[in-house]
Amino acid sequence: MKPPPFRYQRAETLDQALLLLSAEGEAAKLLAGGQSLMPLLNFRLLRPAVLIDINHVAGLAGISETERGLRIGAMARHAMIAEAAPIMRRFPLIAAAMEDVGHPAIRYRGTIGGSLAQADPAAEWPLLAVLLDARIETRSPRGEGGYEAASFFRSALTTALAADEIITGVEFPYLAPGSGWGFAELSRRHGDFALAAVAVTLAREEGRARGVRIAMLGGGDTPRRAGAAEAALEGEAPDAARLAAAIAALRAAADPHGDLHASASYRRELLGVLAGRAITDAWRRAGGQA
Ligand SMILES: Cc1cc2nc3c(=O)[nH]c(=O)nc-3n(C[C@H](O)[C@H](O)[C@H](O)COP(=O)(O)OP(=O)(O)OC[C@H]3O[C@@H](n4cnc5c(N)ncnc54)[C@H](O)[C@@H]3O)c2cc1C
């Protein structure tokens, strides 16, 4: 398989990339890690006239701790993020989720910005962004902009990004100290895209869960928070009855689709099982257990 013909433009700066993108309009695609874009070209599902390579733009790949949160540059690679000390310290959940993104070769090329822009409904980054209330930062010819993750993903493979907009970074607000996390995913083979996944963060105060966040993928066209499941646990000790209530609420909020890999009813059932595991792990970790 080989891609259809395209022109290749290498941007050296962000301004140059923005200029090229504005000039070429819908005919252009940004090239980041190429791990989603190149297969789409090879399968002839996309035929952009121009690829604008942003791999050589300086300053787009850093990871830094700001006052509000952890900022990850759009061109940071999945593997590099998973190994970064601030991630291990602040967001071990992210490091754990990255282990389920494809294979090592994909993780060493693929970028957080590319994954968010691609908005694959089975991808881990969109799930993490929605769970953690991330802010997606952008630049366009109109200046700096951004989106809350909750309103960024519009449907499968579709985001709120304008055609002339580039993701520059993502900020993940810090969690409350001592928060626990859980991440549970199932795919048919290791490295495949997920059939479903659930991610959870919560704090534990005097034996009760606080600040509960639960998000799922595989429960619709975009990752989504399970608000009713969060409410079922908030301020409660997640005993068996509460856990069952949260799982039932999550299943009720899911709107999974069936495909070659799994039926809708299987995905709904699976989501509940994964939610039970992720909540239990988050509660255990919030209690200070490894
Ligand atoms: C075999 C295989 C298995 C995979 N398994 C998984 C998996 O399990 N989980 C998972 O999450 N992913 C998986 N992936 C996808 C992988 O994570 C990709 O790296 C990711 O989806 C896209 O990132 P990229 O940097 O490669 O982007 P690219 O492929 O270069 O670009 C993807 C899209 O995003 C746009 N884009 C890129 N960067 C920006 C930017 N900064 N601003 C605006 N638009 C931008 C491009 O124009 C393009 O439309 C898999 C890929 C393969 C080939």
The ligand as a Gaussian input file, in Angstrom:
#p B3LYP/6-31G(d) Opt

LIG

0 1
 C       -1.546000      -0.198000      14.381000
 C       -1.952000       1.024000      15.173000
 C       -2.499000       0.856000      16.413000
 C       -2.872000       1.978000      17.161000
 N       -3.437000       1.778000      18.390000
 C       -3.819000       2.846000      19.105000
 C       -4.419000       2.684000      20.386000
 O       -4.577000       1.577000      20.892000
 N       -4.812000       3.787000      21.048000
 C       -4.640000       5.054000      20.519000
 O       -5.005000       6.031000      21.162000
 N       -4.063000       5.230000      19.327000
 C       -3.646000       4.168000      18.610000
 N       -3.081000       4.374000      17.383000
 C       -2.991000       5.754000      16.860000
 C       -1.779000       6.477000      17.392000
 O       -1.915000       6.716000      18.784000
 C       -1.558000       7.828000      16.709000
 O       -0.301000       8.227000      17.088000
 C       -2.502000       8.980000      17.029000
 O       -3.821000       8.669000      16.826000
 C       -2.244000      10.160000      16.083000
 O       -1.111000      10.847000      16.452000
 P       -0.011000      11.229000      15.392000
 O        0.915000      12.145000      16.075000
 O        0.547000      10.021000      14.787000
 O       -0.859000      12.114000      14.329000
 P       -0.915000      12.086000      12.747000
 O       -1.227000      10.719000      12.255000
 O        0.297000      12.754000      12.179000
 O       -2.162000      13.044000      12.522000
 C       -3.470000      12.635000      12.863000
 C       -4.445000      13.787000      12.515000
 O       -4.254000      14.865000      13.422000
 C       -3.906000      16.074000      12.734000
 N       -2.933000      16.740000      13.591000
 C       -1.756000      16.224000      14.016000
 N       -1.165000      17.081000      14.871000
 C       -1.981000      18.153000      14.963000
 C       -1.915000      19.364000      15.703000
 N       -0.887000      19.649000      16.522000
 N       -2.928000      20.260000      15.577000
 C       -3.982000      19.981000      14.779000
 N       -4.099000      18.843000      14.045000
 C       -3.105000      17.946000      14.159000
 C       -3.346000      15.591000      11.379000
 O       -3.477000      16.570000      10.389000
 C       -4.225000      14.376000      11.122000
 O       -5.461000      14.775000      10.614000
 C       -2.676000       3.283000      16.627000
 C       -2.085000       3.450000      15.378000
 C       -1.717000       2.335000      14.642000
 C       -1.090000       2.543000      13.301000

